[in-house]
């Protein structure tokens, strides 16, 4: 099976904008002068993804970065739910 090559040379998801969304920034070349563009945004509370660039929806590299950030957002929420369940059990 042939794997598709990403159209992006680099993708980062490390900036939280003032509205509470993680920006998924991407570059298509390795040129240091290239300005990155936001290809998606991820709600920091709900982990809902909003795509700005339609290619990101099907790009394996973009999806890998997006899934990683979604897991990072959701992990503490799952821990909180588990603690709430344990706290509600009477022994």
PyMOL Python script that loads the backbone (N, CA, C, O; Angstrom):
from pymol import cmd

cmd.read_pdbstr("""\
ATOM      1  N   UNK A   1       0.836  -1.175   0.000  1.00  0.00           N
ATOM      2  CA  UNK A   1       0.000   0.000   0.000  1.00  0.00           C
ATOM      3  C   UNK A   1       0.888   1.248   0.000  1.00  0.00           C
ATOM      4  O   UNK A   1       1.849   1.337   0.763  1.00  0.00           O
ATOM      5  N   UNK A   2       0.560   2.183  -0.845  1.00  0.00           N
ATOM      6  CA  UNK A   2       1.344   3.405  -0.955  1.00  0.00           C
ATOM      7  C   UNK A   2       0.795   4.450   0.015  1.00  0.00           C
ATOM      8  O   UNK A   2      -0.412   4.685   0.071  1.00  0.00           O
ATOM      9  N   UNK A   3       1.698   5.075   0.781  1.00  0.00           N
ATOM     10  CA  UNK A   3       1.241   6.120   1.683  1.00  0.00           C
ATOM     11  C   UNK A   3       1.346   7.466   0.975  1.00  0.00           C
ATOM     12  O   UNK A   3       2.301   7.718   0.239  1.00  0.00           O
ATOM     13  N   UNK A   4       0.372   8.313   1.200  1.00  0.00           N
ATOM     14  CA  UNK A   4       0.363   9.618   0.556  1.00  0.00           C
ATOM     15  C   UNK A   4       1.317  10.552   1.275  1.00  0.00           C
ATOM     16  O   UNK A   4       1.421  10.537   2.502  1.00  0.00           O
ATOM     17  N   UNK A   5       1.999  11.351   0.505  1.00  0.00           N
ATOM     18  CA  UNK A   5       2.912  12.339   1.066  1.00  0.00           C
ATOM     19  C   UNK A   5       2.110  13.584   1.435  1.00  0.00           C
ATOM     20  O   UNK A   5       1.196  13.988   0.715  1.00  0.00           O
ATOM     21  N   UNK A   6       2.459  14.172   2.546  1.00  0.00           N
ATOM     22  CA  UNK A   6       1.787  15.371   3.020  1.00  0.00           C
ATOM     23  C   UNK A   6       2.135  16.568   2.146  1.00  0.00           C
ATOM     24  O   UNK A   6       3.240  16.657   1.612  1.00  0.00           O
ATOM     25  N   UNK A   7       1.191  17.482   2.005  1.00  0.00           N
ATOM     26  CA  UNK A   7       1.480  18.723   1.279  1.00  0.00           C
ATOM     27  C   UNK A   7       2.184  19.733   2.193  1.00  0.00           C
ATOM     28  O   UNK A   7       2.677  20.765   1.736  1.00  0.00           O
ATOM     29  N   UNK A   8       2.220  19.419   3.476  1.00  0.00           N
ATOM     30  CA  UNK A   8       2.837  20.326   4.450  1.00  0.00           C
ATOM     31  C   UNK A   8       4.231  19.826   4.813  1.00  0.00           C
ATOM     32  O   UNK A   8       4.440  18.628   5.002  1.00  0.00           O
ATOM     33  N   UNK A   9       5.177  20.750   4.908  1.00  0.00           N
ATOM     34  CA  UNK A   9       6.524  20.347   5.320  1.00  0.00           C
ATOM     35  C   UNK A   9       6.663  20.382   6.838  1.00  0.00           C
ATOM     36  O   UNK A   9       7.465  19.644   7.410  1.00  0.00           O
ATOM     37  N   UNK A  10       5.878  21.243   7.491  1.00  0.00           N
ATOM     38  CA  UNK A  10       5.908  21.307   8.951  1.00  0.00           C
ATOM     39  C   UNK A  10       4.538  21.748   9.463  1.00  0.00           C
ATOM     40  O   UNK A  10       3.875  22.593   8.862  1.00  0.00           O
ATOM     41  N   UNK A  11       4.132  21.160  10.582  1.00  0.00           N
ATOM     42  CA  UNK A  11       2.872  21.527  11.225  1.00  0.00           C
ATOM     43  C   UNK A  11       3.133  21.619  12.719  1.00  0.00           C
ATOM     44  O   UNK A  11       3.781  20.753  13.307  1.00  0.00           O
ATOM     45  N   UNK A  12       2.614  22.690  13.327  1.00  0.00           N
ATOM     46  CA  UNK A  12       2.745  22.855  14.782  1.00  0.00           C
ATOM     47  C   UNK A  12       1.390  23.228  15.366  1.00  0.00           C
ATOM     48  O   UNK A  12       0.581  23.906  14.733  1.00  0.00           O
ATOM     49  N   UNK A  13       1.174  22.777  16.561  1.00  0.00           N
ATOM     50  CA  UNK A  13      -0.046  23.132  17.285  1.00  0.00           C
ATOM     51  C   UNK A  13       0.362  23.494  18.709  1.00  0.00           C
ATOM     52  O   UNK A  13       0.122  22.743  19.654  1.00  0.00           O
ATOM     53  N   UNK A  14       0.986  24.668  18.839  1.00  0.00           N
ATOM     54  CA  UNK A  14       1.502  25.057  20.143  1.00  0.00           C
ATOM     55  C   UNK A  14       1.150  26.491  20.535  1.00  0.00           C
ATOM     56  O   UNK A  14       1.742  27.049  21.458  1.00  0.00           O
ATOM     57  N   UNK A  15       0.176  27.089  19.821  1.00  0.00           N
ATOM     58  CA  UNK A  15      -0.217  28.440  20.212  1.00  0.00           C
ATOM     59  C   UNK A  15      -1.717  28.503  20.471  1.00  0.00           C
ATOM     60  O   UNK A  15      -2.532  28.132  19.626  1.00  0.00           O
ATOM     61  N   UNK A  16      -2.054  28.979  21.649  1.00  0.00           N
ATOM     62  CA  UNK A  16      -3.443  29.137  22.061  1.00  0.00           C
ATOM     63  C   UNK A  16      -3.830  30.583  21.801  1.00  0.00           C
ATOM     64  O   UNK A  16      -3.209  31.498  22.342  1.00  0.00           O
ATOM     65  N   UNK A  17      -4.861  30.799  20.969  1.00  0.00           N
ATOM     66  CA  UNK A  17      -5.242  32.176  20.667  1.00  0.00           C
ATOM     67  C   UNK A  17      -6.126  32.736  21.779  1.00  0.00           C
ATOM     68  O   UNK A  17      -6.608  31.976  22.619  1.00  0.00           O
ATOM     69  N   UNK A  18      -6.345  34.046  21.800  1.00  0.00           N
ATOM     70  CA  UNK A  18      -7.118  34.672  22.890  1.00  0.00           C
ATOM     71  C   UNK A  18      -8.558  34.160  23.010  1.00  0.00           C
ATOM     72  O   UNK A  18      -9.167  34.273  24.074  1.00  0.00           O
ATOM     73  N   UNK A  19      -9.098  33.602  21.936  1.00  0.00           N
ATOM     74  CA  UNK A  19     -10.465  33.087  21.965  1.00  0.00           C
ATOM     75  C   UNK A  19     -10.553  31.681  22.557  1.00  0.00           C
ATOM     76  O   UNK A  19     -11.651  31.147  22.718  1.00  0.00           O
ATOM     77  N   UNK A  20      -9.407  31.079  22.882  1.00  0.00           N
ATOM     78  CA  UNK A  20      -9.406  29.754  23.497  1.00  0.00           C
ATOM     79  C   UNK A  20      -9.311  28.607  22.512  1.00  0.00           C
ATOM     80  O   UNK A  20      -9.744  27.495  22.813  1.00  0.00           O
ATOM     81  N   UNK A  21      -8.757  28.858  21.351  1.00  0.00           N
ATOM     82  CA  UNK A  21      -8.576  27.820  20.340  1.00  0.00           C
ATOM     83  C   UNK A  21      -7.087  27.602  20.093  1.00  0.00           C
ATOM     84  O   UNK A  21      -6.309  28.551  20.004  1.00  0.00           O
ATOM     85  N   UNK A  22      -6.708  26.324  19.986  1.00  0.00           N
ATOM     86  CA  UNK A  22      -5.340  25.993  19.597  1.00  0.00           C
ATOM     87  C   UNK A  22      -5.242  26.149  18.090  1.00  0.00           C
ATOM     88  O   UNK A  22      -6.016  25.541  17.351  1.00  0.00           O
ATOM     89  N   UNK A  23      -4.284  26.969  17.622  1.00  0.00           N
ATOM     90  CA  UNK A  23      -4.066  27.124  16.190  1.00  0.00           C
ATOM     91  C   UNK A  23      -3.200  25.983  15.684  1.00  0.00           C
ATOM     92  O   UNK A  23      -2.171  25.669  16.282  1.00  0.00           O
ATOM     93  N   UNK A  24      -3.610  25.363  14.590  1.00  0.00           N
ATOM     94  CA  UNK A  24      -2.793  24.356  13.913  1.00  0.00           C
ATOM     95  C   UNK A  24      -2.144  25.095  12.743  1.00  0.00           C
ATOM     96  O   UNK A  24      -2.787  25.358  11.727  1.00  0.00           O
ATOM     97  N   UNK A  25      -0.869  25.423  12.901  1.00  0.00           N
ATOM     98  CA  UNK A  25      -0.130  26.203  11.908  1.00  0.00           C
ATOM     99  C   UNK A  25       0.667  25.276  11.002  1.00  0.00           C
ATOM    100  O   UNK A  25       1.218  24.273  11.456  1.00  0.00           O
ATOM    101  N   UNK A  26       0.724  25.620   9.712  1.00  0.00           N
ATOM    102  CA  UNK A  26       1.427  24.761   8.761  1.00  0.00           C
ATOM    103  C   UNK A  26       2.246  25.577   7.772  1.00  0.00           C
ATOM    104  O   UNK A  26       1.946  26.734   7.477  1.00  0.00           O
ATOM    105  N   UNK A  27       3.285  24.934   7.275  1.00  0.00           N
ATOM    106  CA  UNK A  27       4.150  25.492   6.252  1.00  0.00           C
ATOM    107  C   UNK A  27       4.264  24.453   5.140  1.00  0.00           C
ATOM    108  O   UNK A  27       4.297  23.251   5.406  1.00  0.00           O
ATOM    109  N   UNK A  28       4.325  24.917   3.906  1.00  0.00           N
ATOM    110  CA  UNK A  28       4.399  23.976   2.779  1.00  0.00           C
ATOM    111  C   UNK A  28       5.819  23.828   2.235  1.00  0.00           C
ATOM    112  O   UNK A  28       6.084  22.936   1.429  1.00  0.00           O
ATOM    113  N   UNK A  29       6.729  24.696   2.669  1.00  0.00           N
ATOM    114  CA  UNK A  29       8.120  24.586   2.233  1.00  0.00           C
ATOM    115  C   UNK A  29       9.028  24.645   3.460  1.00  0.00           C
ATOM    116  O   UNK A  29       8.565  24.881   4.576  1.00  0.00           O
ATOM    117  N   UNK A  30      10.300  24.431   3.245  1.00  0.00           N
ATOM    118  CA  UNK A  30      11.265  24.551   4.346  1.00  0.00           C
ATOM    119  C   UNK A  30      11.950  25.916   4.307  1.00  0.00           C
ATOM    120  O   UNK A  30      12.950  26.130   4.992  1.00  0.00           O
ATOM    121  N   UNK A  31      11.416  26.835   3.509  1.00  0.00           N
ATOM    122  CA  UNK A  31      11.949  28.188   3.398  1.00  0.00           C
ATOM    123  C   UNK A  31      11.671  28.951   4.694  1.00  0.00           C
ATOM    124  O   UNK A  31      10.519  29.094   5.104  1.00  0.00           O
ATOM    125  N   UNK A  32      12.729  29.434   5.330  1.00  0.00           N
ATOM    126  CA  UNK A  32      12.575  30.161   6.594  1.00  0.00           C
ATOM    127  C   UNK A  32      11.777  31.450   6.440  1.00  0.00           C
ATOM    128  O   UNK A  32      11.281  31.990   7.429  1.00  0.00           O
ATOM    129  N   UNK A  33      11.648  31.945   5.223  1.00  0.00           N
ATOM    130  CA  UNK A  33      10.912  33.186   4.979  1.00  0.00           C
ATOM    131  C   UNK A  33       9.423  32.944   4.734  1.00  0.00           C
ATOM    132  O   UNK A  33       8.642  33.893   4.670  1.00  0.00           O
ATOM    133  N   UNK A  34       9.034  31.695   4.598  1.00  0.00           N
ATOM    134  CA  UNK A  34       7.623  31.391   4.361  1.00  0.00           C
ATOM    135  C   UNK A  34       6.826  31.680   5.622  1.00  0.00           C
ATOM    136  O   UNK A  34       7.213  31.283   6.721  1.00  0.00           O
ATOM    137  N   UNK A  35       5.717  32.371   5.451  1.00  0.00           N
ATOM    138  CA  UNK A  35       4.833  32.632   6.571  1.00  0.00           C
ATOM    139  C   UNK A  35       3.882  31.451   6.715  1.00  0.00           C
ATOM    140  O   UNK A  35       3.264  31.021   5.741  1.00  0.00           O
ATOM    141  N   UNK A  36       3.770  30.938   7.912  1.00  0.00           N
ATOM    142  CA  UNK A  36       2.860  29.825   8.153  1.00  0.00           C
ATOM    143  C   UNK A  36       1.419  30.287   8.067  1.00  0.00           C
ATOM    144  O   UNK A  36       1.123  31.479   8.161  1.00  0.00           O
ATOM    145  N   UNK A  37       0.524  29.321   7.886  1.00  0.00           N
ATOM    146  CA  UNK A  37      -0.899  29.668   7.870  1.00  0.00           C
ATOM    147  C   UNK A  37      -1.654  28.705   8.769  1.00  0.00           C
ATOM    148  O   UNK A  37      -1.255  27.555   8.951  1.00  0.00           O
ATOM    149  N   UNK A  38      -2.740  29.191   9.323  1.00  0.00           N
ATOM    150  CA  UNK A  38      -3.579  28.367  10.179  1.00  0.00           C
ATOM    151  C   UNK A  38      -4.402  27.456   9.273  1.00  0.00           C
ATOM    152  O   UNK A  38      -5.134  27.931   8.404  1.00  0.00           O
ATOM    153  N   UNK A  39      -4.279  26.138   9.481  1.00  0.00           N
ATOM    154  CA  UNK A  39      -5.043  25.182   8.674  1.00  0.00           C
ATOM    155  C   UNK A  39      -6.231  24.614   9.438  1.00  0.00           C
ATOM    156  O   UNK A  39      -7.150  24.050   8.843  1.00  0.00           O
ATOM    157  N   UNK A  40      -6.207  24.767  10.765  1.00  0.00           N
ATOM    158  CA  UNK A  40      -7.314  24.302  11.599  1.00  0.00           C
ATOM    159  C   UNK A  40      -7.198  24.975  12.961  1.00  0.00           C
ATOM    160  O   UNK A  40      -6.156  25.524  13.319  1.00  0.00           O
ATOM    161  N   UNK A  41      -8.292  24.918  13.706  1.00  0.00           N
ATOM    162  CA  UNK A  41      -8.304  25.416  15.075  1.00  0.00           C
ATOM    163  C   UNK A  41      -9.025  24.375  15.921  1.00  0.00           C
ATOM    164  O   UNK A  41      -9.984  23.747  15.471  1.00  0.00           O
ATOM    165  N   UNK A  42      -8.553  24.200  17.148  1.00  0.00           N
ATOM    166  CA  UNK A  42      -9.133  23.192  18.042  1.00  0.00           C
ATOM    167  C   UNK A  42      -9.587  23.889  19.316  1.00  0.00           C
ATOM    168  O   UNK A  42      -8.797  24.561  19.979  1.00  0.00           O
ATOM    169  N   UNK A  43     -10.862  23.728  19.656  1.00  0.00           N
ATOM    170  CA  UNK A  43     -11.419  24.329  20.861  1.00  0.00           C
ATOM    171  C   UNK A  43     -10.722  23.733  22.081  1.00  0.00           C
ATOM    172  O   UNK A  43     -10.691  22.513  22.245  1.00  0.00           O
ATOM    173  N   UNK A  44     -10.168  24.582  22.932  1.00  0.00           N
ATOM    174  CA  UNK A  44      -9.400  24.112  24.086  1.00  0.00           C
ATOM    175  C   UNK A  44     -10.263  23.489  25.174  1.00  0.00           C
ATOM    176  O   UNK A  44      -9.741  22.823  26.069  1.00  0.00           O
ATOM    177  N   UNK A  45     -11.570  23.693  25.113  1.00  0.00           N
ATOM    178  CA  UNK A  45     -12.474  23.101  26.102  1.00  0.00           C
ATOM    179  C   UNK A  45     -13.123  21.809  25.605  1.00  0.00           C
ATOM    180  O   UNK A  45     -13.186  20.817  26.331  1.00  0.00           O
ATOM    181  N   UNK A  46     -13.600  21.833  24.368  1.00  0.00           N
ATOM    182  CA  UNK A  46     -14.366  20.698  23.844  1.00  0.00           C
ATOM    183  C   UNK A  46     -13.557  19.790  22.917  1.00  0.00           C
ATOM    184  O   UNK A  46     -13.973  18.667  22.630  1.00  0.00           O
ATOM    185  N   UNK A  47     -12.414  20.266  22.454  1.00  0.00           N
ATOM    186  CA  UNK A  47     -11.555  19.566  21.492  1.00  0.00           C
ATOM    187  C   UNK A  47     -12.196  19.444  20.116  1.00  0.00           C
ATOM    188  O   UNK A  47     -11.754  18.634  19.300  1.00  0.00           O
ATOM    189  N   UNK A  48     -13.233  20.239  19.845  1.00  0.00           N
ATOM    190  CA  UNK A  48     -13.846  20.242  18.514  1.00  0.00           C
ATOM    191  C   UNK A  48     -12.896  20.909  17.529  1.00  0.00           C
ATOM    192  O   UNK A  48     -12.306  21.949  17.822  1.00  0.00           O
ATOM    193  N   UNK A  49     -12.756  20.293  16.348  1.00  0.00           N
ATOM    194  CA  UNK A  49     -11.824  20.774  15.334  1.00  0.00           C
ATOM    195  C   UNK A  49     -12.582  21.565  14.278  1.00  0.00           C
ATOM    196  O   UNK A  49     -13.623  21.130  13.786  1.00  0.00           O
ATOM    197  N   UNK A  50     -12.053  22.718  13.942  1.00  0.00           N
ATOM    198  CA  UNK A  50     -12.602  23.569  12.880  1.00  0.00           C
ATOM    199  C   UNK A  50     -11.534  23.698  11.803  1.00  0.00           C
ATOM    200  O   UNK A  50     -10.447  24.216  12.061  1.00  0.00           O
ATOM    201  N   UNK A  51     -11.836  23.233  10.611  1.00  0.00           N
ATOM    202  CA  UNK A  51     -10.855  23.253   9.522  1.00  0.00           C
ATOM    203  C   UNK A  51     -10.936  24.562   8.754  1.00  0.00           C
ATOM    204  O   UNK A  51     -12.019  25.017   8.386  1.00  0.00           O
ATOM    205  N   UNK A  52      -9.772  25.163   8.517  1.00  0.00           N
ATOM    206  CA  UNK A  52      -9.658  26.366   7.711  1.00  0.00           C
ATOM    207  C   UNK A  52      -9.213  25.975   6.303  1.00  0.00           C
ATOM    208  O   UNK A  52      -9.647  26.571   5.316  1.00  0.00           O
ATOM    209  N   UNK A  53      -8.357  24.982   6.223  1.00  0.00           N
ATOM    210  CA  UNK A  53      -7.830  24.469   4.954  1.00  0.00           C
ATOM    211  C   UNK A  53      -8.403  23.077   4.741  1.00  0.00           C
ATOM    212  O   UNK A  53      -8.148  22.169   5.532  1.00  0.00           O
ATOM    213  N   UNK A  54      -9.168  22.908   3.684  1.00  0.00           N
ATOM    214  CA  UNK A  54      -9.807  21.630   3.399  1.00  0.00           C
ATOM    215  C   UNK A  54      -8.827  20.477   3.222  1.00  0.00           C
ATOM    216  O   UNK A  54      -9.173  19.328   3.497  1.00  0.00           O
ATOM    217  N   UNK A  55      -7.615  20.763   2.768  1.00  0.00           N
ATOM    218  CA  UNK A  55      -6.621  19.706   2.600  1.00  0.00           C
ATOM    219  C   UNK A  55      -6.258  19.060   3.934  1.00  0.00           C
ATOM    220  O   UNK A  55      -5.938  17.872   3.983  1.00  0.00           O
ATOM    221  N   UNK A  56      -6.305  19.836   5.012  1.00  0.00           N
ATOM    222  CA  UNK A  56      -5.925  19.317   6.336  1.00  0.00           C
ATOM    223  C   UNK A  56      -6.845  18.192   6.781  1.00  0.00           C
ATOM    224  O   UNK A  56      -6.434  17.322   7.548  1.00  0.00           O
ATOM    225  N   UNK A  57      -8.066  18.201   6.315  1.00  0.00           N
ATOM    226  CA  UNK A  57      -9.059  17.189   6.690  1.00  0.00           C
ATOM    227  C   UNK A  57      -8.624  15.779   6.258  1.00  0.00           C
ATOM    228  O   UNK A  57      -8.979  14.793   6.905  1.00  0.00           O
ATOM    229  N   UNK A  58      -7.862  15.690   5.171  1.00  0.00           N
ATOM    230  CA  UNK A  58      -7.477  14.381   4.614  1.00  0.00           C
ATOM    231  C   UNK A  58      -5.964  14.148   4.594  1.00  0.00           C
ATOM    232  O   UNK A  58      -5.507  13.101   4.136  1.00  0.00           O
ATOM    233  N   UNK A  59      -5.199  15.100   5.079  1.00  0.00           N
ATOM    234  CA  UNK A  59      -3.750  14.972   5.083  1.00  0.00           C
ATOM    235  C   UNK A  59      -3.313  14.181   6.320  1.00  0.00           C
ATOM    236  O   UNK A  59      -3.659  14.544   7.444  1.00  0.00           O
ATOM    237  N   UNK A  60      -2.563  13.114   6.116  1.00  0.00           N
ATOM    238  CA  UNK A  60      -2.202  12.235   7.232  1.00  0.00           C
ATOM    239  C   UNK A  60      -1.330  12.937   8.272  1.00  0.00           C
ATOM    240  O   UNK A  60      -1.506  12.710   9.469  1.00  0.00           O
ATOM    241  N   UNK A  61      -0.403  13.774   7.846  1.00  0.00           N
ATOM    242  CA  UNK A  61       0.450  14.507   8.780  1.00  0.00           C
ATOM    243  C   UNK A  61      -0.402  15.472   9.614  1.00  0.00           C
ATOM    244  O   UNK A  61      -0.248  15.541  10.833  1.00  0.00           O
ATOM    245  N   UNK A  62      -1.289  16.208   8.962  1.00  0.00           N
ATOM    246  CA  UNK A  62      -2.167  17.141   9.676  1.00  0.00           C
ATOM    247  C   UNK A  62      -3.042  16.393  10.674  1.00  0.00           C
ATOM    248  O   UNK A  62      -3.210  16.832  11.812  1.00  0.00           O
ATOM    249  N   UNK A  63      -3.593  15.270  10.248  1.00  0.00           N
ATOM    250  CA  UNK A  63      -4.458  14.492  11.139  1.00  0.00           C
ATOM    251  C   UNK A  63      -3.692  13.955  12.343  1.00  0.00           C
ATOM    252  O   UNK A  63      -4.234  13.889  13.446  1.00  0.00           O
ATOM    253  N   UNK A  64      -2.452  13.576  12.138  1.00  0.00           N
ATOM    254  CA  UNK A  64      -1.621  13.082  13.242  1.00  0.00           C
ATOM    255  C   UNK A  64      -1.431  14.176  14.293  1.00  0.00           C
ATOM    256  O   UNK A  64      -1.577  13.920  15.488  1.00  0.00           O
ATOM    257  N   UNK A  65      -1.107  15.393  13.854  1.00  0.00           N
ATOM    258  CA  UNK A  65      -0.897  16.514  14.775  1.00  0.00           C
ATOM    259  C   UNK A  65      -2.209  16.879  15.474  1.00  0.00           C
ATOM    260  O   UNK A  65      -2.226  17.122  16.680  1.00  0.00           O
ATOM    261  N   UNK A  66      -3.299  16.916  14.716  1.00  0.00           N
ATOM    262  CA  UNK A  66      -4.605  17.271  15.272  1.00  0.00           C
ATOM    263  C   UNK A  66      -5.053  16.233  16.297  1.00  0.00           C
ATOM    264  O   UNK A  66      -5.496  16.594  17.387  1.00  0.00           O
ATOM    265  N   UNK A  67      -4.942  14.953  15.961  1.00  0.00           N
ATOM    266  CA  UNK A  67      -5.345  13.895  16.909  1.00  0.00           C
ATOM    267  C   UNK A  67      -4.524  13.957  18.194  1.00  0.00           C
ATOM    268  O   UNK A  67      -5.050  13.727  19.282  1.00  0.00           O
ATOM    269  N   UNK A  68      -3.250  14.266  18.068  1.00  0.00           N
ATOM    270  CA  UNK A  68      -2.392  14.369  19.243  1.00  0.00           C
ATOM    271  C   UNK A  68      -2.879  15.484  20.176  1.00  0.00           C
ATOM    272  O   UNK A  68      -2.941  15.295  21.391  1.00  0.00           O
ATOM    273  N   UNK A  69      -3.223  16.639  19.612  1.00  0.00           N
ATOM    274  CA  UNK A  69      -3.698  17.747  20.438  1.00  0.00           C
ATOM    275  C   UNK A  69      -5.067  17.428  21.030  1.00  0.00           C
ATOM    276  O   UNK A  69      -5.326  17.768  22.184  1.00  0.00           O
ATOM    277  N   UNK A  70      -5.943  16.788  20.274  1.00  0.00           N
ATOM    278  CA  UNK A  70      -7.261  16.410  20.793  1.00  0.00           C
ATOM    279  C   UNK A  70      -7.101  15.464  21.977  1.00  0.00           C
ATOM    280  O   UNK A  70      -7.781  15.628  22.989  1.00  0.00           O
ATOM    281  N   UNK A  71      -6.212  14.477  21.867  1.00  0.00           N
ATOM    282  CA  UNK A  71      -5.953  13.558  22.989  1.00  0.00           C
ATOM    283  C   UNK A  71      -5.434  14.319  24.200  1.00  0.00           C
ATOM    284  O   UNK A  71      -5.841  14.054  25.331  1.00  0.00           O
ATOM    285  N   UNK A  72      -4.541  15.259  23.959  1.00  0.00           N
ATOM    286  CA  UNK A  72      -3.971  16.063  25.046  1.00  0.00           C
ATOM    287  C   UNK A  72      -5.066  16.870  25.763  1.00  0.00           C
ATOM    288  O   UNK A  72      -5.043  16.997  26.987  1.00  0.00           O
ATOM    289  N   UNK A  73      -6.008  17.406  25.010  1.00  0.00           N
ATOM    290  CA  UNK A  73      -7.112  18.174  25.596  1.00  0.00           C
ATOM    291  C   UNK A  73      -8.057  17.263  26.363  1.00  0.00           C
ATOM    292  O   UNK A  73      -8.505  17.612  27.455  1.00  0.00           O
ATOM    293  N   UNK A  74      -8.362  16.110  25.806  1.00  0.00           N
ATOM    294  CA  UNK A  74      -9.368  15.226  26.387  1.00  0.00           C
ATOM    295  C   UNK A  74      -8.855  14.422  27.579  1.00  0.00           C
ATOM    296  O   UNK A  74      -9.647  14.039  28.439  1.00  0.00           O
ATOM    297  N   UNK A  75      -7.574  14.162  27.650  1.00  0.00           N
ATOM    298  CA  UNK A  75      -7.021  13.323  28.719  1.00  0.00           C
ATOM    299  C   UNK A  75      -7.354  13.831  30.122  1.00  0.00           C
ATOM    300  O   UNK A  75      -7.822  13.042  30.943  1.00  0.00           O
ATOM    301  N   UNK A  76      -7.137  15.106  30.435  1.00  0.00           N
ATOM    302  CA  UNK A  76      -7.482  15.568  31.787  1.00  0.00           C
ATOM    303  C   UNK A  76      -8.981  15.475  32.078  1.00  0.00           C
ATOM    304  O   UNK A  76      -9.376  15.219  33.215  1.00  0.00           O
ATOM    305  N   UNK A  77      -9.809  15.679  31.064  1.00  0.00           N
ATOM    306  CA  UNK A  77     -11.258  15.591  31.246  1.00  0.00           C
ATOM    307  C   UNK A  77     -11.664  14.155  31.602  1.00  0.00           C
ATOM    308  O   UNK A  77     -12.535  13.950  32.447  1.00  0.00           O
ATOM    309  N   UNK A  78     -11.046  13.179  30.971  1.00  0.00           N
ATOM    310  CA  UNK A  78     -11.340  11.778  31.267  1.00  0.00           C
ATOM    311  C   UNK A  78     -10.893  11.434  32.688  1.00  0.00           C
ATOM    312  O   UNK A  78     -11.580  10.693  33.390  1.00  0.00           O
ATOM    313  N   UNK A  79      -9.738  11.973  33.117  1.00  0.00           N
ATOM    314  CA  UNK A  79      -9.265  11.747  34.480  1.00  0.00           C
ATOM    315  C   UNK A  79     -10.238  12.349  35.491  1.00  0.00           C
ATOM    316  O   UNK A  79     -10.519  11.745  36.527  1.00  0.00           O
ATOM    317  N   UNK A  80     -10.752  13.549  35.185  1.00  0.00           N
ATOM    318  CA  UNK A  80     -11.714  14.205  36.080  1.00  0.00           C
ATOM    319  C   UNK A  80     -12.993  13.387  36.199  1.00  0.00           C
ATOM    320  O   UNK A  80     -13.547  13.255  37.290  1.00  0.00           O
ATOM    321  N   UNK A  81     -13.468  12.832  35.073  1.00  0.00           N
ATOM    322  CA  UNK A  81     -14.685  12.005  35.102  1.00  0.00           C
ATOM    323  C   UNK A  81     -14.464  10.759  35.950  1.00  0.00           C
ATOM    324  O   UNK A  81     -15.335  10.370  36.728  1.00  0.00           O
ATOM    325  N   UNK A  82     -13.304  10.135  35.800  1.00  0.00           N
ATOM    326  CA  UNK A  82     -13.004   8.930  36.576  1.00  0.00           C
ATOM    327  C   UNK A  82     -12.955   9.257  38.062  1.00  0.00           C
ATOM    328  O   UNK A  82     -13.457   8.485  38.879  1.00  0.00           O
ATOM    329  N   UNK A  83     -12.360  10.386  38.423  1.00  0.00           N
ATOM    330  CA  UNK A  83     -12.301  10.796  39.824  1.00  0.00           C
ATOM    331  C   UNK A  83     -13.698  11.060  40.367  1.00  0.00           C
ATOM    332  O   UNK A  83     -13.995  10.706  41.508  1.00  0.00           O
ATOM    333  N   UNK A  84     -14.554  11.673  39.569  1.00  0.00           N
ATOM    334  CA  UNK A  84     -15.917  11.969  39.998  1.00  0.00           C
ATOM    335  C   UNK A  84     -16.695  10.672  40.259  1.00  0.00           C
ATOM    336  O   UNK A  84     -17.477  10.587  41.206  1.00  0.00           O
ATOM    337  N   UNK A  85     -16.474   9.684  39.423  1.00  0.00           N
ATOM    338  CA  UNK A  85     -17.150   8.395  39.608  1.00  0.00           C
ATOM    339  C   UNK A  85     -16.664   7.746  40.903  1.00  0.00           C
ATOM    340  O   UNK A  85     -17.467   7.246  41.691  1.00  0.00           O
ATOM    341  N   UNK A  86     -15.359   7.755  41.117  1.00  0.00           N
ATOM    342  CA  UNK A  86     -14.797   7.156  42.324  1.00  0.00           C
ATOM    343  C   UNK A  86     -15.295   7.915  43.556  1.00  0.00           C
ATOM    344  O   UNK A  86     -15.643   7.298  44.563  1.00  0.00           O
ATOM    345  N   UNK A  87     -15.331   9.237  43.484  1.00  0.00           N
ATOM    346  CA  UNK A  87     -15.803  10.031  44.628  1.00  0.00           C
ATOM    347  C   UNK A  87     -17.270   9.780  44.953  1.00  0.00           C
ATOM    348  O   UNK A  87     -17.690   9.929  46.101  1.00  0.00           O
ATOM    349  N   UNK A  88     -18.049   9.401  43.942  1.00  0.00           N
ATOM    350  CA  UNK A  88     -19.489   9.222  44.174  1.00  0.00           C
ATOM    351  C   UNK A  88     -19.831   7.838  44.721  1.00  0.00           C
ATOM    352  O   UNK A  88     -20.963   7.604  45.144  1.00  0.00           O
ATOM    353  N   UNK A  89     -18.876   6.931  44.715  1.00  0.00           N
ATOM    354  CA  UNK A  89     -19.121   5.576  45.216  1.00  0.00           C
ATOM    355  C   UNK A  89     -18.959   5.571  46.748  1.00  0.00           C
ATOM    356  O   UNK A  89     -17.930   5.990  47.278  1.00  0.00           O
ATOM    357  N   UNK A  90     -19.990   5.094  47.432  1.00  0.00           N
ATOM    358  CA  UNK A  90     -19.935   5.017  48.881  1.00  0.00           C
ATOM    359  C   UNK A  90     -19.483   3.603  49.282  1.00  0.00           C
ATOM    360  O   UNK A  90     -19.972   2.606  48.752  1.00  0.00           O
ATOM    361  N   UNK A  91     -18.554   3.545  50.215  1.00  0.00           N
ATOM    362  CA  UNK A  91     -18.048   2.242  50.684  1.00  0.00           C
ATOM    363  C   UNK A  91     -18.584   1.953  52.059  1.00  0.00           C
ATOM    364  O   UNK A  91     -18.279   0.908  52.633  1.00  0.00           O
TER     365      UNK A  91
END
""", "prot")
cmd.dss("prot")
cmd.show_as("cartoon", "prot")
cmd.util.cbc("prot")
cmd.orient("prot")
